[in-house]
């Protein structure tokens, strides 16, 4: 009899609870997991925005040199060469690049031609040796598979934006590298 009264009291006490205790614990656990997921995705979007901001800053800095005449070894608005342009542009985001196109070609990770994005570096062999890197530019716009603009310091035109798929540059393109992550 005592056992039956004890059991009936326990059952009645349990039945009077609005929700079982385990349900409350699982609710808090679900809320905690949702918060972690949302905060984690916010951090990922902040990283993506940060990359986009860096790319925008680099392109804006490079475009500030548009029209600057070409000068071998130059790094200023009075005259600049291709690697001087890329070095100056990337310095705006505190990302130092080596001074020559050849040395810059060793920085970052390789990217396939069809996967280039704004901010990537493009490398060319414009000299007598077909594989010696002698020229570099920065991708500014990707509009499609045959419309990729890049900014660079041309020996004849100075700092200009050109389509990667123009005959001259398409033949001399060697590879691309991504240095902004």
C-alpha atoms as one frame of an Amber mdcrd trajectory, in Angstrom:
protein
   0.000   0.000   0.000   2.757   2.383   0.894   4.443   1.616  -2.418   1.253
   2.221  -4.380   0.691   5.625  -2.649   4.326   6.550  -3.275   4.107   5.604
  -6.948   0.799   7.382  -7.470   2.200  10.536  -5.818   5.314  10.438  -7.994
   3.266   9.899 -11.142   0.873  12.671 -10.192   3.787  15.017  -9.469   5.356
  14.189 -12.799   2.049  14.676 -14.582   1.640  18.117 -12.999   4.852  19.386
 -14.567   4.076  21.518 -17.613   6.886  19.855 -19.620   9.208  17.045 -18.813
  12.597  18.232 -17.639  14.376  16.492 -20.511  12.276  18.473 -23.017  13.416
  21.764 -21.475  17.043  20.622 -21.636  16.711  19.657 -25.288  15.045  22.980
 -26.091  18.024  24.870 -24.637  20.413  22.579 -26.429  18.631  23.277 -29.739
  18.727  27.044 -29.093  22.426  26.841 -28.275  23.153  24.854 -31.453  21.163
  27.343 -33.544  23.085  30.268 -32.026  26.430  28.595 -32.734  25.382  27.890
 -36.326  24.219  31.464 -36.922  27.306  32.987 -35.350  29.532  30.658 -37.339
  27.865  31.589 -40.615  28.144  35.278 -39.744  31.871  34.845 -39.252  32.143
  33.157 -42.647  30.279  35.998 -44.333  32.506  38.530 -42.552  35.534  36.714
 -43.981  34.005  36.750 -47.460  33.177  40.452 -47.151  36.690  41.138 -45.950
  38.156  39.433 -49.037  35.828  41.427 -51.288  36.807  44.639 -49.509  40.500
  43.837 -49.915  40.034  43.075 -53.607  38.114  46.331 -54.088  40.873  48.281
 -52.329  43.608  46.680 -54.465  41.738  47.358 -57.718  40.940  50.926 -56.675
  44.626  51.535 -55.844  45.745  50.081 -59.192  43.173  52.114 -61.130  44.495
  55.278 -59.479  47.578  54.758 -61.695  45.533  54.602 -64.936  47.270  56.716
 -67.565  50.614  56.700 -65.745  53.422  56.226 -68.272  55.513  53.089 -68.276
  58.976  53.342 -66.748  61.165  50.285 -66.206  61.770  49.923 -62.455  59.311
  52.750 -61.724  57.026  52.765 -58.694  55.447  56.246 -58.763  52.843  58.199
 -60.711  55.590  59.796 -62.784  56.399  56.331 -64.184  55.714  52.727 -63.192
  56.310  49.205 -64.463  54.012  46.186 -64.177  55.421  44.737 -60.944  55.637
  48.214 -59.416  51.911  48.608 -60.098  51.014  45.297 -58.461  53.351  45.930
 -55.514  51.835  49.362 -54.879  48.261  48.097 -55.218  48.740  45.201 -52.795
  50.619  47.393 -50.332  47.307  49.225 -49.703  46.029  46.097 -47.925  49.343
  45.571 -46.134  50.233  42.610 -48.343  53.795  43.105 -49.554  54.722  41.513
 -52.877  58.234  40.952 -54.207  59.452  43.648 -56.592  59.705  41.638 -59.844
  57.050  39.831 -61.895  59.187  36.671 -61.793  59.339  36.718 -57.965  55.629
  37.597 -57.658  54.866  34.499 -59.742  55.953  32.382 -56.774  53.479  33.931
 -54.300  49.969  32.640 -53.553  48.177  29.626 -54.964  47.794  28.762 -58.636
  44.373  29.283 -60.198  43.094  27.885 -63.496  42.439  30.417 -66.228  38.695
  29.681 -66.204  38.540  30.201 -62.410  40.171  33.640 -62.135  38.473  36.254
 -59.973  39.014  39.971 -59.456  42.187  40.532 -57.432  44.047  37.539 -58.885
  47.448  38.078 -60.455  47.968  37.106 -64.108  51.440  36.213 -65.364  52.756
  36.414 -68.893  55.878  35.553 -70.857  56.299  38.565 -73.138  60.036  38.257
 -73.748  62.037  36.054 -76.094  61.898  33.049 -73.764  58.450  31.456 -73.960
  58.270  30.388 -70.317  60.141  33.181 -68.543  57.686  35.345 -66.586  58.228
  38.961 -67.590  54.838  40.611 -67.097  52.101  40.728 -64.443  48.654  42.286
 -64.100  45.667  42.262 -61.716  42.240  40.921 -62.705  39.691  43.737 -62.338
  36.487  42.354 -63.895  35.238  38.908 -64.900  32.142  39.150 -67.099  32.276
  35.763 -68.764  34.560  33.064 -70.061  35.919  35.326 -72.830  35.697  38.662
 -71.045  38.284  39.048 -68.283  39.736  42.520 -67.804  43.042  43.108 -66.064
  45.035  46.223 -65.208  48.736  46.370 -65.977  51.522  48.688 -67.045  52.021
  48.302 -70.790  55.394  49.389 -72.192  53.651  51.331 -74.986  50.386  52.516
 -73.379  51.285  52.891 -69.703  48.759  51.728 -67.105  45.635  50.415 -68.861
  42.915  47.780 -68.532  42.974  45.104 -71.211  41.000  41.963 -72.025  42.947
  38.816 -71.146  41.495  37.167 -74.260  42.941  39.712 -76.680  45.198  37.909
 -79.159  48.441  39.321 -77.778  47.851  38.473 -74.108  46.007  35.176 -74.634
  49.047  33.781 -76.490  51.457  34.964 -73.793  49.398  34.054 -70.689  51.123
  31.440 -68.522  49.151  31.171 -65.252  47.237  33.004 -62.536  47.769  33.131
 -58.796  45.490  34.119 -55.914  47.204  35.980 -53.096  44.142  37.459 -51.332
  42.354  34.792 -49.297
